[in-house]
Amino acid sequence: MITSVIGRGLIYAGDTSFALTIAVEQTGPMQLTVRAGSFTSTGQRRKDHNGAWLPWIEEPKTYALAADRIIDLASDPTRSVAYDVDLVSDGATTDVLITRTIVGVEESGPLPPGRVKIHELLFKFVLPPGCADVMPIDICALTVMPGFPPGTGPDDWIQQMGSG
C-alpha cells in the first residue's frame, strides 16, 4: 500500500515554497504509476557564525514531470528485490529514475550522465521472493503538505527542525 508517514515521506512545507503535485498510485498488482505534476524545492540558505540567515545560495526551483510514468515491478522467484524511485533532471527535462537491486547486486545502472537527483519520490521498498501483488507492502511516497503540522506554528517548527 502506498503510504506516507513523518520520517518516511510526509513533509510539511512550513512557510517555504516546498511543494509537490506528483503522486504515485498502484495501477495494477505489480504496477505503479507516477502521475505528471511538479516539484518545487525550497532553495538553499545558510546561517552565518552568529546564526543569522544569509541571502539565498540557490533560489527555489520548480521541476515539471510532463507525462505519467508507468513502473512495471518484477519480483524474483528466490531472492528479495529492492526498488528506489527518484525524480531526476538534466536541467531541461525532468524524469523518473527507477533503480532495481537484487540481493545487493545493482541491475539498473547509476544515474545517467548529465542528470542530477532532485528528490526521492518513493523510498526504497523490498519485494519478497515470488511477490505477485504489492498491495500488502508498505511503499512510502514523498508527500508534501502545506503549512505546519497540526497544533504547530512557525516558532514550534523552527525548534523541531533544529533551525532556531
C-alpha positions in Angstrom: 0.0 0.0 0.0 1.3 3.4 -0.9 1.6 5.4 2.3 3.5 8.4 3.8 4.5 9.0 7.4 6.7 11.6 9.1 10.3 10.4 8.6 9.3 8.3 5.6 7.9 10.7 3.1 5.5 13.0 4.8 6.9 16.5 5.0 5.2 19.8 5.9 6.3 22.8 3.9 6.1 25.2 6.8 6.4 28.7 5.4 8.7 27.7 2.5 7.9 27.3 -1.2 8.4 23.5 -0.9 5.5 21.8 -2.9 4.7 18.6 -4.7 1.8 17.7 -7.1 3.4 14.5 -8.4 1.6 11.5 -7.0 2.2 7.7 -7.2 -0.6 5.2 -7.4 -0.8 1.5 -7.6 -2.4 0.8 -11.0 -2.1 -3.0 -11.2 -0.9 -5.9 -8.9 2.7 -5.3 -9.9 2.4 -1.8 -11.4 2.8 1.7 -10.1 2.1 4.9 -12.0 3.9 8.2 -11.2 1.4 10.9 -12.2 2.6 14.0 -14.0 3.0 17.1 -11.8 5.6 19.4 -10.3 8.1 19.5 -7.5 9.2 22.9 -6.1 12.4 22.9 -4.0 12.9 25.2 -1.0 16.2 26.5 -2.4 19.2 26.7 -0.1 20.1 29.1 2.7 22.7 29.0 5.4 23.4 30.9 8.6 26.5 32.9 9.4 28.6 32.2 12.6 26.1 34.3 14.6 23.1 32.2 13.5 21.7 34.9 11.2 20.3 33.8 7.9 22.4 34.8 4.9 21.0 35.5 1.4 19.7 32.6 -0.7 22.5 30.5 -2.2 20.1 28.9 -4.5 16.5 30.1 -5.2 13.6 27.7 -5.1 13.1 25.9 -8.4 10.2 24.1 -9.9 10.7 20.8 -11.9 7.8 19.6 -14.0 7.2 15.9 -14.9 5.3 16.4 -18.1 3.8 12.9 -18.5 2.8 9.9 -16.4 5.5 7.2 -15.9 4.4 3.6 -15.6 6.6 1.3 -13.4 6.2 -2.4 -14.0 7.7 -4.1 -11.0 9.3 -7.6 -11.2 10.0 -9.9 -8.3 12.5 -12.7 -8.3 11.3 -16.3 -7.6 14.1 -16.9 -4.9 15.5 -13.6 -3.8 14.3 -10.2 -2.5 14.2 -7.3 -4.9 14.6 -3.7 -3.8 13.3 -0.7 -5.7 14.1 3.0 -5.3 12.3 5.7 -7.4 13.8 9.2 -7.7 12.9 12.4 -9.5 15.9 13.5 -11.7 16.6 16.3 -14.1 19.2 17.2 -16.8 18.3 20.9 -16.5 15.9 20.9 -19.4 13.7 17.9 -18.7 12.5 16.1 -15.6 12.2 12.3 -15.4 11.8 9.4 -13.0 14.8 7.1 -12.4 14.0 3.6 -11.2 16.7 1.6 -9.5 16.2 -2.2 -9.1 18.5 -4.2 -6.9 18.6 -8.0 -6.3 20.5 -9.2 -3.1 22.9 -6.2 -3.3 23.7 -6.6 -7.0 22.7 -3.5 -8.9 20.8 -4.3 -12.1 20.0 -0.7 -13.1 22.9 1.5 -13.8 24.0 4.6 -11.9 22.5 8.0 -12.5 22.6 8.7 -16.3 25.3 11.2 -17.3 24.1 14.8 -17.2 21.2 14.1 -14.8 21.1 15.1 -11.1 18.8 13.6 -8.4 16.2 16.1 -7.3 14.4 14.1 -4.6 13.2 10.6 -3.8 9.6 10.0 -4.9 9.4 6.5 -3.4 11.7 5.5 -0.6 13.4 2.1 -1.0 11.0 -0.8 -0.7 11.6 -4.5 -0.9 9.5 -7.1 -2.7 9.8 -10.6 -1.1 10.7 -13.6 -3.3 7.8 -14.5 -5.7 5.8 -11.4 -4.9 2.7 -11.2 -7.2 1.0 -8.1 -5.7 2.5 -5.1 -4.0 -0.8 -4.1 -2.1 0.3 -5.6 1.2 3.8 -4.0 1.1 4.2 -0.5 2.6 5.6 1.7 0.0 6.5 5.2 1.4 5.9 8.0 -1.0 7.0 11.6 -0.8 4.1 13.8 0.2 4.4 17.5 0.9 1.7 19.1 3.0 1.3 22.9 3.0 1.9 24.8 6.2 2.8 23.3 9.5 1.8 20.1 11.3 -1.5 20.3 13.3 -1.0 22.2 16.5 2.2 23.9 15.5 3.2 27.2 14.0 6.4 28.8 12.7 8.1 29.1 16.2 7.4 25.4 17.0 8.6 24.3 13.6 11.9 26.1 13.9 12.5 24.3 17.2 11.5 20.9 15.9 13.7 21.3 12.8 16.7 22.4 14.9 16.9 25.7 12.9 16.4 28.1 15.8 
